[in-house]
Amino acid sequence: MTQQGIVVAVVVHEHRVLLLRGQVGDGEPFWRFPVGPVEAGETPEGAAVRAAWAGAGLSVTAVRLLGERTHPQTGQDMAYIACVPESLVSEERPDGGVVWAGRDAIERYVPYGELFAPVREHLDAALRAP
């Protein structure tokens, strides 16, 4: 991935995934994973850790690369990184823009069928109740 790429932190804890409220311009708000640019000299994993901290105040460990692609709508190079929290310091605050969504609730926030296939496969396994 180039240094101009974008990283997506897919943070899962206790069968729930972290989502943040976003907004593009004057458009409708939407829910998304923590995202951020890969800065010069930074690895995608390091950028994912930074994105989770900047978006939710959450310290995470990057576990593995789920996949890379050029986003079909934006044309941006994207890397998707599975992450786990080091400690939970980010509570659910729907009005404040942070939710932890379980598999049964994620489609209220994100069109599940539109997720990048490797991310959807990761979430299918990670969000499954024990």
DOTORGU-615635 format. One line per 4 residues: number of its first residue (from 1); their letters; for each residue x, y, z of N, C-alpha, C. Coordinates in Angstrom, 1 decimal. Each point is the difference from the previous one (the first is absolute). Layout:
BEGIN
NUM) a) X Y Z X Y Z X Y Z; ...
// end
This chain:
BEGIN
1) mtqq) 0.8 -1.2 0.0 -0.8 1.2 0.0 0.9 1.2 0.0; -0.4 1.0 -0.7 0.7 1.3 -0.1 -0.1 0.8 1.3; 0.9 0.9 0.2 -0.1 0.9 1.2 -1.2 0.9 0.0; -0.6 0.2 -1.2 -1.2 0.8 -0.1 -1.3 -0.8 0.4
5) givv) 0.2 -1.3 0.3 -1.2 -0.8 0.2 -0.7 0.3 1.3; -1.2 -0.6 0.2 -0.8 0.1 1.1 -0.1 -1.3 0.7; 0.0 0.0 1.4 -0.1 -1.2 0.7 -1.3 0.0 0.8; -0.6 -1.2 0.1 -1.3 -0.2 0.7 0.3 -1.0 1.2
9) avvv) -0.3 0.5 1.2 0.2 -0.9 1.2 -1.3 -0.7 0.3; 0.0 -1.3 -0.1 -1.2 -0.8 0.3 0.2 -0.6 1.4; -0.5 0.8 1.0 0.2 -0.3 1.4 -1.1 -0.9 0.6; 0.3 -1.2 0.4 -1.0 -0.9 0.6 0.3 -0.3 1.4
13) hehr) -1.0 0.1 0.9 0.1 -0.4 1.4 -1.3 -0.6 0.4; 0.1 -1.2 0.7 -1.1 -0.7 0.5 -1.2 -0.1 -1.0; 0.3 -0.4 -1.2 -0.9 -0.3 -1.1 -0.8 1.3 -0.4; 0.7 1.1 0.2 -0.6 1.3 -0.5 1.1 0.8 -0.8
17) vlll) -0.4 0.8 -1.0 1.0 0.7 -0.7 -0.2 1.5 0.2; 1.1 0.7 0.1 0.0 1.5 0.2 -0.4 0.7 -1.3; -1.0 0.9 0.2 -0.4 0.9 -1.1 0.0 1.4 0.5; 0.4 0.9 -0.9 0.0 1.5 0.3 -1.0 0.7 -1.0
21) rgqv) -0.6 1.0 0.5 -0.8 0.8 -0.9 0.8 0.9 -0.8; -0.3 0.1 -1.3 0.8 0.8 -0.9 -1.0 0.9 -0.8; 0.5 0.9 -0.8 -0.8 0.8 -0.9 0.9 0.6 -1.1; -0.5 0.0 -1.2 0.7 0.6 -1.1 -0.7 1.3 -0.4
25) gdge) 0.7 1.1 0.1 -0.5 1.3 -0.3 -1.3 0.2 0.7; -1.0 0.5 -0.7 -1.3 0.2 0.6 -1.0 -1.2 -0.1; 0.6 -1.1 -0.4 -0.9 -1.2 -0.1 -0.5 -0.6 1.3; -0.7 -1.1 -0.2 -0.6 -0.7 1.2 1.1 -0.6 0.8
29) pfwr) -0.1 -0.1 1.3 1.0 -0.7 0.8 -0.1 -1.5 -0.4; 1.1 -0.7 0.2 0.1 -1.4 -0.2 0.9 -0.6 1.0; 0.0 -1.4 0.1 0.9 -0.6 1.0 1.1 -0.7 -0.8; 1.2 0.0 0.6 1.2 -0.6 -0.7 0.9 -0.5 1.0
33) fpvg) 1.0 -0.8 -0.5 1.1 -0.4 0.9 1.0 1.1 0.1; 0.8 0.0 1.0 1.1 1.0 0.1 0.9 0.0 -1.2; 0.2 1.1 -0.6 0.8 0.1 -1.2 1.0 1.2 0.1; 1.1 -0.1 -0.8 1.0 1.1 0.0 1.0 -0.3 -1.1
37) pvea) 0.7 1.0 -0.4 1.1 -0.1 -1.0 1.2 -0.7 0.6; 0.7 -0.7 -0.8 1.3 -0.5 0.3 1.0 1.1 -0.2; 0.7 0.4 1.1 0.9 1.1 -0.1 1.4 -0.5 -0.4; 0.8 1.0 -0.5 1.4 -0.4 -0.5 0.7 -0.7 1.1
41) getp) 0.6 -1.1 -0.3 0.8 -0.8 0.9 -0.8 -0.9 0.9; -1.3 0.0 -0.1 -0.9 -0.8 0.8 -0.5 -1.2 -0.7; -0.1 -1.1 0.8 -0.6 -1.2 -0.5 -1.5 0.1 0.0; -0.7 -0.8 -0.8 -1.5 0.0 0.1 -0.5 -0.4 1.4
45) egaa) 0.7 -1.0 0.6 -0.3 -0.4 1.4 0.1 1.2 0.9; 1.1 0.8 -0.1 0.2 1.1 0.9 -1.1 1.1 -0.3; -0.4 0.1 -1.2 -1.1 1.0 -0.4 -1.3 -0.5 0.6; -0.3 -1.3 0.0 -1.2 -0.5 0.6 -0.1 0.3 1.5
49) vraa) 1.2 -0.2 0.7 0.0 0.2 1.4 -0.3 1.5 0.3; 0.6 0.9 -0.8 -0.2 1.4 0.1 -1.4 0.4 -0.3; -0.6 -0.6 -1.0 -1.4 0.3 -0.4 -1.0 -0.3 1.1; 0.2 -1.2 0.7 -0.9 -0.4 1.1 0.2 1.0 1.1
53) waga) 1.2 0.4 0.3 0.2 1.0 1.1 -0.6 1.4 -0.3; 0.2 0.4 -1.3 -0.5 1.3 -0.4 -1.5 0.0 0.0; -0.6 -1.0 -0.5 -1.5 -0.1 -0.2 -0.7 -0.3 1.3; 0.5 -0.8 0.9 -0.8 -0.5 1.1 0.8 0.1 1.3
57) glsv) 1.2 0.5 0.0 0.8 0.0 1.3 0.3 -1.4 0.5; 0.2 -1.0 -0.9 0.1 -1.4 0.3 1.4 -0.5 -0.4; 0.7 -0.5 0.9 1.3 -0.6 -0.3 -0.2 -1.4 -0.5; 0.5 -0.3 -1.2 -0.2 -1.3 -0.6 1.4 -0.7 -0.4
61) tavr) -0.1 -1.2 -0.2 1.1 -0.8 -0.6 -0.4 -0.4 -1.4; 0.8 0.2 -1.0 -0.3 -0.4 -1.4 0.3 -1.5 0.0; -0.9 -0.9 -0.5 0.2 -1.4 0.1 0.4 -0.5 -1.4; -0.7 0.4 -1.1 0.4 -0.5 -1.3 -0.7 0.8 -1.1
65) llge) 0.6 -0.1 -1.1 -0.6 0.7 -1.2 -1.1 -0.9 -0.5; -1.2 0.5 -0.2 -1.1 -0.7 -0.5 0.0 0.0 -1.5; 0.4 1.1 -0.6 0.0 0.1 -1.5 0.3 1.4 -0.4; 0.3 0.2 -1.3 0.2 1.3 -0.6 -0.8 0.1 -1.3
69) rthp) -0.4 1.2 -0.3 -0.7 0.2 -1.3 0.0 1.5 -0.3; -0.3 0.3 -1.2 -0.3 1.4 -0.4 -1.5 0.1 0.2; -0.5 1.0 0.8 -1.4 0.1 0.3 -0.8 0.3 -1.3; -1.1 -0.7 -0.2 -0.7 0.2 -1.3 -0.7 1.4 -0.1
73) qtgq) -0.3 0.6 1.1 -0.6 1.3 -0.1 0.9 1.2 0.0; 1.1 -0.1 0.9 0.9 1.1 0.1 1.3 -0.1 -0.8; 0.4 -1.2 -0.4 1.2 -0.2 -0.7 1.2 0.0 0.9; -0.2 0.1 1.3 1.1 0.0 1.0 0.6 -1.4 0.2
77) dmay) 1.3 -0.1 0.1 0.6 -1.3 0.5 -0.3 -0.2 1.4; -0.6 -1.2 0.4 -0.5 -0.2 1.3 0.7 -1.3 0.6; 0.4 0.0 1.2 0.5 -1.2 0.7 -1.0 -0.2 1.3; -0.4 -1.2 0.2 -1.0 -0.3 1.1 0.8 -0.8 1.0
81) iacv) 0.1 0.4 1.2 0.8 -0.6 1.1 -0.9 -0.4 1.1; 0.0 -1.3 0.3 -0.7 -0.5 1.2 0.8 0.4 1.3; -0.7 0.5 0.9 0.5 0.6 1.3 -0.7 -0.5 1.2; 0.6 -0.1 1.1 -0.6 -0.3 1.3 0.4 1.1 1.0
85) pesl) -1.0 0.4 0.9 0.3 1.0 1.0 1.1 -0.5 1.0; 0.8 0.9 0.4 1.0 -0.3 1.1 -0.8 0.2 1.3; -0.9 0.9 0.1 -0.8 0.2 1.1 -1.2 0.8 -0.4; -1.1 -0.2 0.6 -1.2 0.7 -0.5 -0.1 1.4 0.7
89) vsee) 0.3 1.0 -0.7 -0.1 1.4 0.5 -1.0 0.7 -0.8; -0.6 -0.6 -1.0 -1.0 0.6 -0.8 -1.4 -0.6 0.2; -0.8 0.6 0.7 -1.4 -0.5 0.2 -0.9 0.3 -1.1; -1.1 -0.8 -0.1 -0.9 0.3 -1.1 -0.7 1.3 0.4
93) rpdg) 0.0 0.9 -1.1 -0.6 1.3 0.2 -0.7 0.4 -1.4; -1.2 -0.7 -0.2 -0.6 0.3 -1.4 -0.2 1.4 -0.3; -0.4 0.8 1.0 -0.1 1.5 -0.2 1.3 0.7 -0.2; 1.1 -0.6 0.5 1.3 0.5 -0.1 0.8 -0.6 -1.1
97) gvvw) -0.6 -0.9 -0.8 0.6 -0.5 -1.2 0.8 -1.3 0.2; -0.2 -0.7 1.1 0.7 -1.3 0.1 -1.0 -1.1 0.4; 0.0 -1.1 -0.8 -0.8 -1.2 0.4 0.8 -1.2 -0.2; -0.4 -1.0 0.8 0.5 -1.4 -0.1 -1.1 -0.8 -0.5
101) agrd) 0.0 -0.4 -1.3 -1.1 -0.7 -0.6 0.3 -1.5 -0.1; -1.0 -0.8 0.5 0.0 -1.5 -0.2 -0.5 -0.3 -1.3; 0.2 -1.3 -0.4 -0.4 -0.5 -1.3 -1.5 0.3 -0.3; -0.8 -0.1 1.0 -1.5 0.2 -0.2 -0.3 1.5 -0.2
105) aier) 0.9 0.9 0.4 -0.3 1.4 -0.1 0.8 0.8 -1.1; 1.1 -0.7 -0.5 0.9 0.7 -0.9 -0.7 0.6 -1.2; -1.0 -0.7 -0.6 -0.7 0.4 -1.2 -0.8 1.3 0.2; -0.3 0.4 1.3 -0.6 1.3 0.3 0.9 1.1 -0.3
109) yvpy) 1.3 -0.3 0.1 1.1 1.0 -0.1 0.7 0.0 -1.4; 0.3 -1.2 -0.5 0.8 -0.2 -1.2 -0.7 -1.0 -0.9; -0.2 0.4 -1.2 -0.6 -1.0 -1.0 0.9 -1.2 -0.1; -0.3 -1.1 0.8 0.9 -1.1 0.1 0.4 -0.7 -1.3
113) gelf) -0.9 -0.1 -0.9 0.3 -0.5 -1.3 0.9 0.8 -0.8; 0.2 1.2 0.3 0.9 0.9 -0.7 1.5 0.0 0.6; 0.2 -0.7 1.1 1.3 0.0 0.5 1.0 -0.8 -0.9; 1.2 0.4 0.0 1.1 -0.7 -0.7 0.0 -1.4 0.5
117) apvr) 0.0 -1.0 -1.0 -0.2 -1.4 0.4 0.9 -0.5 1.1; 1.3 0.3 0.0 0.9 -0.5 1.1 -0.4 0.6 1.3; -0.6 1.2 0.1 -0.4 0.6 1.2 -1.3 -0.7 0.5; -0.9 -0.3 -0.9 -1.3 -0.7 0.3 0.3 -1.4 0.5
121) ehld) 1.0 -0.7 -0.6 0.3 -1.3 0.4 0.6 0.0 1.4; 0.9 1.0 0.3 0.6 0.2 1.3 -1.1 0.2 1.1; -0.9 0.9 -0.4 -1.1 0.4 1.0 -1.0 -1.2 0.2; -0.2 -0.8 -1.1 -0.9 -1.2 0.2 0.6 -0.9 1.0
125) aalr) 1.3 -0.2 0.1 0.6 -0.9 1.0 0.1 0.7 1.3; 0.5 1.3 0.0 0.3 0.7 1.3 -1.3 0.4 0.8; -1.1 0.3 -0.7 -1.2 0.4 0.6 -0.9 -1.1 0.4; 0.3 -1.2 -0.4 -0.8 -1.2 0.4 0.0 -0.2 1.5
129) ap) -1.2 -0.2 0.6 -0.1 -0.2 1.4 0.7 -1.4 0.3; 0.6 -0.1 1.2 0.7 -1.2 0.3 -1.1 -1.2 0.3
// end
